[in-house]
Amino acid sequence: MRTISLQELQAKGASILDGQLELALVEGAKSSFFLIPVQKGFEQSQADLLSRALAKGLLLHSQLQAQSAGLASLSMVEISAEVREVRSGRVAMNRNEK
């Protein structure tokens, strides 16, 4: 995977890739982006595949965070109890605001 600065991409445009179909990481000052080649005629299906892959990655990241925080072993009963507690707290806050 190539790494390209955002300034370089802005200055040279698509010619920076030399017609090569490879994944590139574009790095800006505050954010980074993937530049992904797309085959003509398959844009929507490739976008759908990418969306699913990103969703799976985010789910895995959330699961790893839950494990490191010791929350991965919560049962549905415990989760439901936490949800009820948060919701009742919101209802109480809303009543106090009125």
Chimera marker file (.cmm) of the C-alpha trace (Angstrom):
<marker_set name="trace">
<marker id="1" x="0.000" y="0.000" z="0.000" r="1" g="1" b="0" radius="0.5"/>
<marker id="2" x="1.331" y="3.388" z="-0.955" r="1" g="1" b="0" radius="0.5"/>
<marker id="3" x="1.173" y="6.392" z="1.312" r="1" g="1" b="0" radius="0.5"/>
<marker id="4" x="0.536" y="9.736" z="-0.356" r="1" g="1" b="0" radius="0.5"/>
<marker id="5" x="0.315" y="13.128" z="1.278" r="1" g="1" b="0" radius="0.5"/>
<marker id="6" x="-2.911" y="15.023" z="0.736" r="1" g="1" b="0" radius="0.5"/>
<marker id="7" x="-0.909" y="17.994" z="-0.572" r="1" g="1" b="0" radius="0.5"/>
<marker id="8" x="0.813" y="15.784" z="-3.139" r="1" g="1" b="0" radius="0.5"/>
<marker id="9" x="-2.518" y="14.341" z="-4.292" r="1" g="1" b="0" radius="0.5"/>
<marker id="10" x="-3.991" y="17.829" z="-4.608" r="1" g="1" b="0" radius="0.5"/>
<marker id="11" x="-0.982" y="19.055" z="-6.576" r="1" g="1" b="0" radius="0.5"/>
<marker id="12" x="-0.563" y="16.119" z="-8.943" r="1" g="1" b="0" radius="0.5"/>
<marker id="13" x="-4.103" y="14.718" z="-9.078" r="1" g="1" b="0" radius="0.5"/>
<marker id="14" x="-4.773" y="11.238" z="-10.441" r="1" g="1" b="0" radius="0.5"/>
<marker id="15" x="-1.462" y="11.223" z="-12.327" r="1" g="1" b="0" radius="0.5"/>
<marker id="16" x="0.216" y="10.468" z="-9.007" r="1" g="1" b="0" radius="0.5"/>
<marker id="17" x="-1.082" y="6.896" z="-9.234" r="1" g="1" b="0" radius="0.5"/>
<marker id="18" x="0.507" y="6.293" z="-12.659" r="1" g="1" b="0" radius="0.5"/>
<marker id="19" x="-2.576" y="4.358" z="-13.762" r="1" g="1" b="0" radius="0.5"/>
<marker id="20" x="-1.931" y="1.673" z="-11.157" r="1" g="1" b="0" radius="0.5"/>
<marker id="21" x="-4.899" y="0.076" z="-9.449" r="1" g="1" b="0" radius="0.5"/>
<marker id="22" x="-3.653" y="-0.175" z="-5.918" r="1" g="1" b="0" radius="0.5"/>
<marker id="23" x="-4.887" y="0.833" z="-2.511" r="1" g="1" b="0" radius="0.5"/>
<marker id="24" x="-3.350" y="4.079" z="-1.307" r="1" g="1" b="0" radius="0.5"/>
<marker id="25" x="-3.390" y="5.828" z="2.042" r="1" g="1" b="0" radius="0.5"/>
<marker id="26" x="-3.778" y="9.591" z="1.705" r="1" g="1" b="0" radius="0.5"/>
<marker id="27" x="-2.499" y="11.382" z="4.782" r="1" g="1" b="0" radius="0.5"/>
<marker id="28" x="-3.606" y="14.887" z="5.683" r="1" g="1" b="0" radius="0.5"/>
<marker id="29" x="-2.648" y="17.008" z="8.655" r="1" g="1" b="0" radius="0.5"/>
<marker id="30" x="-5.601" y="15.893" z="10.785" r="1" g="1" b="0" radius="0.5"/>
<marker id="31" x="-7.083" y="12.884" z="8.990" r="1" g="1" b="0" radius="0.5"/>
<marker id="32" x="-6.127" y="10.012" z="6.743" r="1" g="1" b="0" radius="0.5"/>
<marker id="33" x="-8.171" y="8.462" z="3.950" r="1" g="1" b="0" radius="0.5"/>
<marker id="34" x="-8.034" y="5.363" z="1.799" r="1" g="1" b="0" radius="0.5"/>
<marker id="35" x="-7.971" y="5.934" z="-1.926" r="1" g="1" b="0" radius="0.5"/>
<marker id="36" x="-9.518" y="2.815" z="-3.417" r="1" g="1" b="0" radius="0.5"/>
<marker id="37" x="-9.594" y="1.971" z="-7.125" r="1" g="1" b="0" radius="0.5"/>
<marker id="38" x="-13.043" y="1.114" z="-8.472" r="1" g="1" b="0" radius="0.5"/>
<marker id="39" x="-13.855" y="-0.861" z="-11.621" r="1" g="1" b="0" radius="0.5"/>
<marker id="40" x="-16.129" y="0.947" z="-14.051" r="1" g="1" b="0" radius="0.5"/>
<marker id="41" x="-19.652" y="-0.458" z="-14.010" r="1" g="1" b="0" radius="0.5"/>
<marker id="42" x="-19.285" y="-2.027" z="-10.560" r="1" g="1" b="0" radius="0.5"/>
<marker id="43" x="-19.247" y="1.099" z="-8.434" r="1" g="1" b="0" radius="0.5"/>
<marker id="44" x="-22.376" y="0.339" z="-6.383" r="1" g="1" b="0" radius="0.5"/>
<marker id="45" x="-21.531" y="-3.302" z="-5.676" r="1" g="1" b="0" radius="0.5"/>
<marker id="46" x="-18.003" y="-2.336" z="-4.639" r="1" g="1" b="0" radius="0.5"/>
<marker id="47" x="-19.377" y="0.433" z="-2.404" r="1" g="1" b="0" radius="0.5"/>
<marker id="48" x="-21.712" y="-2.121" z="-0.787" r="1" g="1" b="0" radius="0.5"/>
<marker id="49" x="-18.812" y="-4.522" z="-0.169" r="1" g="1" b="0" radius="0.5"/>
<marker id="50" x="-16.731" y="-1.741" z="1.325" r="1" g="1" b="0" radius="0.5"/>
<marker id="51" x="-19.602" y="-0.654" z="3.604" r="1" g="1" b="0" radius="0.5"/>
<marker id="52" x="-20.015" y="-4.211" z="4.890" r="1" g="1" b="0" radius="0.5"/>
<marker id="53" x="-16.278" y="-4.564" z="5.485" r="1" g="1" b="0" radius="0.5"/>
<marker id="54" x="-16.180" y="-1.270" z="7.389" r="1" g="1" b="0" radius="0.5"/>
<marker id="55" x="-19.174" y="-2.321" z="9.509" r="1" g="1" b="0" radius="0.5"/>
<marker id="56" x="-17.484" y="-5.617" z="10.372" r="1" g="1" b="0" radius="0.5"/>
<marker id="57" x="-14.303" y="-3.761" z="11.292" r="1" g="1" b="0" radius="0.5"/>
<marker id="58" x="-16.180" y="-1.352" z="13.551" r="1" g="1" b="0" radius="0.5"/>
<marker id="59" x="-17.997" y="-4.248" z="15.225" r="1" g="1" b="0" radius="0.5"/>
<marker id="60" x="-14.709" y="-6.045" z="15.871" r="1" g="1" b="0" radius="0.5"/>
<marker id="61" x="-13.216" y="-2.838" z="17.275" r="1" g="1" b="0" radius="0.5"/>
<marker id="62" x="-16.222" y="-2.438" z="19.610" r="1" g="1" b="0" radius="0.5"/>
<marker id="63" x="-15.929" y="-6.048" z="20.734" r="1" g="1" b="0" radius="0.5"/>
<marker id="64" x="-12.232" y="-5.622" z="21.513" r="1" g="1" b="0" radius="0.5"/>
<marker id="65" x="-12.967" y="-2.440" z="23.483" r="1" g="1" b="0" radius="0.5"/>
<marker id="66" x="-15.665" y="-4.270" z="25.458" r="1" g="1" b="0" radius="0.5"/>
<marker id="67" x="-13.253" y="-7.090" z="26.246" r="1" g="1" b="0" radius="0.5"/>
<marker id="68" x="-10.521" y="-4.731" z="27.429" r="1" g="1" b="0" radius="0.5"/>
<marker id="69" x="-13.063" y="-2.865" z="29.603" r="1" g="1" b="0" radius="0.5"/>
<marker id="70" x="-14.320" y="-6.139" z="31.094" r="1" g="1" b="0" radius="0.5"/>
<marker id="71" x="-17.780" y="-5.733" z="29.580" r="1" g="1" b="0" radius="0.5"/>
<marker id="72" x="-17.708" y="-8.579" z="27.063" r="1" g="1" b="0" radius="0.5"/>
<marker id="73" x="-19.119" y="-11.120" z="29.478" r="1" g="1" b="0" radius="0.5"/>
<marker id="74" x="-22.292" y="-9.211" z="30.384" r="1" g="1" b="0" radius="0.5"/>
<marker id="75" x="-25.485" y="-11.225" z="30.027" r="1" g="1" b="0" radius="0.5"/>
<marker id="76" x="-28.570" y="-9.908" z="28.263" r="1" g="1" b="0" radius="0.5"/>
<marker id="77" x="-30.225" y="-9.516" z="31.667" r="1" g="1" b="0" radius="0.5"/>
<marker id="78" x="-27.346" y="-7.303" z="32.856" r="1" g="1" b="0" radius="0.5"/>
<marker id="79" x="-27.379" y="-5.297" z="29.623" r="1" g="1" b="0" radius="0.5"/>
<marker id="80" x="-31.154" y="-4.790" z="29.873" r="1" g="1" b="0" radius="0.5"/>
<marker id="81" x="-30.774" y="-3.649" z="33.476" r="1" g="1" b="0" radius="0.5"/>
<marker id="82" x="-28.171" y="-1.059" z="32.447" r="1" g="1" b="0" radius="0.5"/>
<marker id="83" x="-30.392" y="0.178" z="29.623" r="1" g="1" b="0" radius="0.5"/>
<marker id="84" x="-33.352" y="0.547" z="32.015" r="1" g="1" b="0" radius="0.5"/>
<marker id="85" x="-31.153" y="2.430" z="34.477" r="1" g="1" b="0" radius="0.5"/>
<marker id="86" x="-29.948" y="4.883" z="31.815" r="1" g="1" b="0" radius="0.5"/>
<marker id="87" x="-33.457" y="5.384" z="30.461" r="1" g="1" b="0" radius="0.5"/>
<marker id="88" x="-34.912" y="6.028" z="33.897" r="1" g="1" b="0" radius="0.5"/>
<marker id="89" x="-32.138" y="8.538" z="34.529" r="1" g="1" b="0" radius="0.5"/>
<marker id="90" x="-33.043" y="10.351" z="31.316" r="1" g="1" b="0" radius="0.5"/>
<marker id="91" x="-36.724" y="10.434" z="32.271" r="1" g="1" b="0" radius="0.5"/>
<marker id="92" x="-35.806" y="11.889" z="35.672" r="1" g="1" b="0" radius="0.5"/>
<marker id="93" x="-33.580" y="14.516" z="34.041" r="1" g="1" b="0" radius="0.5"/>
<marker id="94" x="-36.358" y="15.479" z="31.639" r="1" g="1" b="0" radius="0.5"/>
<marker id="95" x="-38.820" y="15.893" z="34.509" r="1" g="1" b="0" radius="0.5"/>
<marker id="96" x="-36.371" y="18.140" z="36.373" r="1" g="1" b="0" radius="0.5"/>
<marker id="97" x="-35.880" y="20.344" z="33.307" r="1" g="1" b="0" radius="0.5"/>
<marker id="98" x="-39.611" y="21.097" z="33.006" r="1" g="1" b="0" radius="0.5"/>
<link id1="1" id2="2" r="1" g="1" b="0" radius="0.2"/>
<link id1="2" id2="3" r="1" g="1" b="0" radius="0.2"/>
<link id1="3" id2="4" r="1" g="1" b="0" radius="0.2"/>
<link id1="4" id2="5" r="1" g="1" b="0" radius="0.2"/>
<link id1="5" id2="6" r="1" g="1" b="0" radius="0.2"/>
<link id1="6" id2="7" r="1" g="1" b="0" radius="0.2"/>
<link id1="7" id2="8" r="1" g="1" b="0" radius="0.2"/>
<link id1="8" id2="9" r="1" g="1" b="0" radius="0.2"/>
<link id1="9" id2="10" r="1" g="1" b="0" radius="0.2"/>
<link id1="10" id2="11" r="1" g="1" b="0" radius="0.2"/>
<link id1="11" id2="12" r="1" g="1" b="0" radius="0.2"/>
<link id1="12" id2="13" r="1" g="1" b="0" radius="0.2"/>
<link id1="13" id2="14" r="1" g="1" b="0" radius="0.2"/>
<link id1="14" id2="15" r="1" g="1" b="0" radius="0.2"/>
<link id1="15" id2="16" r="1" g="1" b="0" radius="0.2"/>
<link id1="16" id2="17" r="1" g="1" b="0" radius="0.2"/>
<link id1="17" id2="18" r="1" g="1" b="0" radius="0.2"/>
<link id1="18" id2="19" r="1" g="1" b="0" radius="0.2"/>
<link id1="19" id2="20" r="1" g="1" b="0" radius="0.2"/>
<link id1="20" id2="21" r="1" g="1" b="0" radius="0.2"/>
<link id1="21" id2="22" r="1" g="1" b="0" radius="0.2"/>
<link id1="22" id2="23" r="1" g="1" b="0" radius="0.2"/>
<link id1="23" id2="24" r="1" g="1" b="0" radius="0.2"/>
<link id1="24" id2="25" r="1" g="1" b="0" radius="0.2"/>
<link id1="25" id2="26" r="1" g="1" b="0" radius="0.2"/>
<link id1="26" id2="27" r="1" g="1" b="0" radius="0.2"/>
<link id1="27" id2="28" r="1" g="1" b="0" radius="0.2"/>
<link id1="28" id2="29" r="1" g="1" b="0" radius="0.2"/>
<link id1="29" id2="30" r="1" g="1" b="0" radius="0.2"/>
<link id1="30" id2="31" r="1" g="1" b="0" radius="0.2"/>
<link id1="31" id2="32" r="1" g="1" b="0" radius="0.2"/>
<link id1="32" id2="33" r="1" g="1" b="0" radius="0.2"/>
<link id1="33" id2="34" r="1" g="1" b="0" radius="0.2"/>
<link id1="34" id2="35" r="1" g="1" b="0" radius="0.2"/>
<link id1="35" id2="36" r="1" g="1" b="0" radius="0.2"/>
<link id1="36" id2="37" r="1" g="1" b="0" radius="0.2"/>
<link id1="37" id2="38" r="1" g="1" b="0" radius="0.2"/>
<link id1="38" id2="39" r="1" g="1" b="0" radius="0.2"/>
<link id1="39" id2="40" r="1" g="1" b="0" radius="0.2"/>
<link id1="40" id2="41" r="1" g="1" b="0" radius="0.2"/>
<link id1="41" id2="42" r="1" g="1" b="0" radius="0.2"/>
<link id1="42" id2="43" r="1" g="1" b="0" radius="0.2"/>
<link id1="43" id2="44" r="1" g="1" b="0" radius="0.2"/>
<link id1="44" id2="45" r="1" g="1" b="0" radius="0.2"/>
<link id1="45" id2="46" r="1" g="1" b="0" radius="0.2"/>
<link id1="46" id2="47" r="1" g="1" b="0" radius="0.2"/>
<link id1="47" id2="48" r="1" g="1" b="0" radius="0.2"/>
<link id1="48" id2="49" r="1" g="1" b="0" radius="0.2"/>
<link id1="49" id2="50" r="1" g="1" b="0" radius="0.2"/>
<link id1="50" id2="51" r="1" g="1" b="0" radius="0.2"/>
<link id1="51" id2="52" r="1" g="1" b="0" radius="0.2"/>
<link id1="52" id2="53" r="1" g="1" b="0" radius="0.2"/>
<link id1="53" id2="54" r="1" g="1" b="0" radius="0.2"/>
<link id1="54" id2="55" r="1" g="1" b="0" radius="0.2"/>
<link id1="55" id2="56" r="1" g="1" b="0" radius="0.2"/>
<link id1="56" id2="57" r="1" g="1" b="0" radius="0.2"/>
<link id1="57" id2="58" r="1" g="1" b="0" radius="0.2"/>
<link id1="58" id2="59" r="1" g="1" b="0" radius="0.2"/>
<link id1="59" id2="60" r="1" g="1" b="0" radius="0.2"/>
<link id1="60" id2="61" r="1" g="1" b="0" radius="0.2"/>
<link id1="61" id2="62" r="1" g="1" b="0" radius="0.2"/>
<link id1="62" id2="63" r="1" g="1" b="0" radius="0.2"/>
<link id1="63" id2="64" r="1" g="1" b="0" radius="0.2"/>
<link id1="64" id2="65" r="1" g="1" b="0" radius="0.2"/>
<link id1="65" id2="66" r="1" g="1" b="0" radius="0.2"/>
<link id1="66" id2="67" r="1" g="1" b="0" radius="0.2"/>
<link id1="67" id2="68" r="1" g="1" b="0" radius="0.2"/>
<link id1="68" id2="69" r="1" g="1" b="0" radius="0.2"/>
<link id1="69" id2="70" r="1" g="1" b="0" radius="0.2"/>
<link id1="70" id2="71" r="1" g="1" b="0" radius="0.2"/>
<link id1="71" id2="72" r="1" g="1" b="0" radius="0.2"/>
<link id1="72" id2="73" r="1" g="1" b="0" radius="0.2"/>
<link id1="73" id2="74" r="1" g="1" b="0" radius="0.2"/>
<link id1="74" id2="75" r="1" g="1" b="0" radius="0.2"/>
<link id1="75" id2="76" r="1" g="1" b="0" radius="0.2"/>
<link id1="76" id2="77" r="1" g="1" b="0" radius="0.2"/>
<link id1="77" id2="78" r="1" g="1" b="0" radius="0.2"/>
<link id1="78" id2="79" r="1" g="1" b="0" radius="0.2"/>
<link id1="79" id2="80" r="1" g="1" b="0" radius="0.2"/>
<link id1="80" id2="81" r="1" g="1" b="0" radius="0.2"/>
<link id1="81" id2="82" r="1" g="1" b="0" radius="0.2"/>
<link id1="82" id2="83" r="1" g="1" b="0" radius="0.2"/>
<link id1="83" id2="84" r="1" g="1" b="0" radius="0.2"/>
<link id1="84" id2="85" r="1" g="1" b="0" radius="0.2"/>
<link id1="85" id2="86" r="1" g="1" b="0" radius="0.2"/>
<link id1="86" id2="87" r="1" g="1" b="0" radius="0.2"/>
<link id1="87" id2="88" r="1" g="1" b="0" radius="0.2"/>
<link id1="88" id2="89" r="1" g="1" b="0" radius="0.2"/>
<link id1="89" id2="90" r="1" g="1" b="0" radius="0.2"/>
<link id1="90" id2="91" r="1" g="1" b="0" radius="0.2"/>
<link id1="91" id2="92" r="1" g="1" b="0" radius="0.2"/>
<link id1="92" id2="93" r="1" g="1" b="0" radius="0.2"/>
<link id1="93" id2="94" r="1" g="1" b="0" radius="0.2"/>
<link id1="94" id2="95" r="1" g="1" b="0" radius="0.2"/>
<link id1="95" id2="96" r="1" g="1" b="0" radius="0.2"/>
<link id1="96" id2="97" r="1" g="1" b="0" radius="0.2"/>
<link id1="97" id2="98" r="1" g="1" b="0" radius="0.2"/>
</marker_set>
